Amino acid sequence: MPQLDTSMWFITIVSSMITLLILFQLKISSQTFPAAPSPKIVATEKTSNPWELKWTKIYSPLSLPQQ
């Protein structure tokens, strides 16, 4: 039974992988992608709330007197 000559397999596989890599790189580099979206500057308006003008105390339910 004759032996299978595998001496060229490594070179064949490596060259095929390099060729595929080059082809994929060329395919991807020819694609045009949309530009990155630019951030939109939004002007925030300061709204005056009545509780911001005076000091308020927030009571914890545990600190309230027992009923």
BELSUL-V636422 format. One record per residue. N is the residue number from 1. RES is the residue in three letters. SS is DSSP state (alpha for helix, beta for strand, coil for the rest). BURIAL is I if it has 24 or more other ideal C-beta (glycine too) atoms within 12 Angstrom, else O. Layout:
BEGIN
[[N;RES;SS;BURIAL] [N;RES;SS;BURIAL]]
END
This chain:
BEGIN
[[1;MET;coil;O] [2;PRO;coil;O] [3;GLN;coil;O] [4;LEU;coil;O] [5;ASP;coil;O] [6;THR;coil;O] [7;SER;coil;O] [8;MET;coil;O] [9;TRP;alpha;O] [10;PHE;alpha;O] [11;ILE;alpha;O] [12;THR;alpha;O] [13;ILE;alpha;O] [14;VAL;alpha;O] [15;SER;alpha;O] [16;SER;alpha;O] [17;MET;alpha;O] [18;ILE;alpha;O] [19;THR;alpha;O] [20;LEU;alpha;O] [21;LEU;alpha;O] [22;ILE;alpha;O] [23;LEU;alpha;O] [24;PHE;alpha;O] [25;GLN;alpha;O] [26;LEU;alpha;O] [27;LYS;alpha;O] [28;ILE;alpha;O] [29;SER;alpha;O] [30;SER;coil;O] [31;GLN;coil;O] [32;THR;coil;O] [33;PHE;coil;O] [34;PRO;coil;O] [35;ALA;coil;O] [36;ALA;coil;O] [37;PRO;coil;O] [38;SER;coil;O] [39;PRO;coil;O] [40;LYS;coil;O] [41;ILE;coil;O] [42;VAL;coil;O] [43;ALA;coil;O] [44;THR;coil;O] [45;GLU;coil;O] [46;LYS;coil;O] [47;THR;coil;O] [48;SER;coil;O] [49;ASN;coil;O] [50;PRO;alpha;O] [51;TRP;alpha;O] [52;GLU;alpha;O] [53;LEU;alpha;O] [54;LYS;coil;O] [55;TRP;coil;O] [56;THR;coil;O] [57;LYS;coil;O] [58;ILE;coil;O] [59;TYR;coil;O] [60;SER;coil;O] [61;PRO;coil;O] [62;LEU;coil;O] [63;SER;coil;O] [64;LEU;coil;O] [65;PRO;coil;O] [66;GLN;coil;O] [67;GLN;coil;O]]
END
